[in-house]
Amino acid sequence: MTEIEVSMDSELVDALRALANPTRLQLLSWLREPERHFSLEGAIADPVEVGVCVSHIKAKVGLAQSTVSAYMAELQRAGLVRATRVGKWTHYKRDEQRIARLVATLGRTL
């Protein structure tokens, strides 16, 4: 196995591990269409361009901010979302290129 294949296998395992949690999977799904799934009243950044603030994600999912932050950090470590700081708030947006690459790898692997 080449170094690139090992790296992609590791990335795929990390992504699948992150998506094994139903709430994280739901969050990633909602982030696909942020304007449809989140109440963005008071948003300080464009949810499509910058992402959705943790406070809006927390309000939607109904979990503690620490839990939401941990879930989003796991999705970020897996390369499924990107985080952007706007002032003191962190916004999350799907990494569509990375997701597409992982989906393609999964198709080739299975």
ChimeraX attribute file (.defattr): number of C-alpha atoms within 10 A of each C-alpha:
attribute: neighborCount
match mode: 1-to-1
recipient: residues
	/A:1	5
	/A:2	7
	/A:3	8
	/A:4	9
	/A:5	11
	/A:6	11
	/A:7	11
	/A:8	16
	/A:9	16
	/A:10	13
	/A:11	18
	/A:12	21
	/A:13	15
	/A:14	18
	/A:15	21
	/A:16	15
	/A:17	13
	/A:18	23
	/A:19	19
	/A:20	11
	/A:21	11
	/A:22	10
	/A:23	14
	/A:24	18
	/A:25	15
	/A:26	12
	/A:27	21
	/A:28	21
	/A:29	13
	/A:30	17
	/A:31	21
	/A:32	15
	/A:33	13
	/A:34	21
	/A:35	14
	/A:36	10
	/A:37	14
	/A:38	19
	/A:39	14
	/A:40	18
	/A:41	7
	/A:42	7
	/A:43	13
	/A:44	14
	/A:45	14
	/A:46	14
	/A:47	19
	/A:48	15
	/A:49	8
	/A:50	19
	/A:51	22
	/A:52	28
	/A:53	24
	/A:54	18
	/A:55	17
	/A:56	17
	/A:57	25
	/A:58	17
	/A:59	14
	/A:60	14
	/A:61	14
	/A:62	11
	/A:63	12
	/A:64	12
	/A:65	15
	/A:66	11
	/A:67	12
	/A:68	21
	/A:69	17
	/A:70	13
	/A:71	18
	/A:72	25
	/A:73	18
	/A:74	19
	/A:75	25
	/A:76	19
	/A:77	15
	/A:78	21
	/A:79	21
	/A:80	25
	/A:81	23
	/A:82	19
	/A:83	19
	/A:84	15
	/A:85	12
	/A:86	12
	/A:87	7
	/A:88	6
	/A:89	12
	/A:90	17
	/A:91	24
	/A:92	25
	/A:93	23
	/A:94	26
	/A:95	16
	/A:96	14
	/A:97	11
	/A:98	15
	/A:99	17
	/A:100	12
	/A:101	13
	/A:102	21
	/A:103	14
	/A:104	11
	/A:105	16
	/A:106	15
	/A:107	9
	/A:108	8
	/A:109	9
	/A:110	5
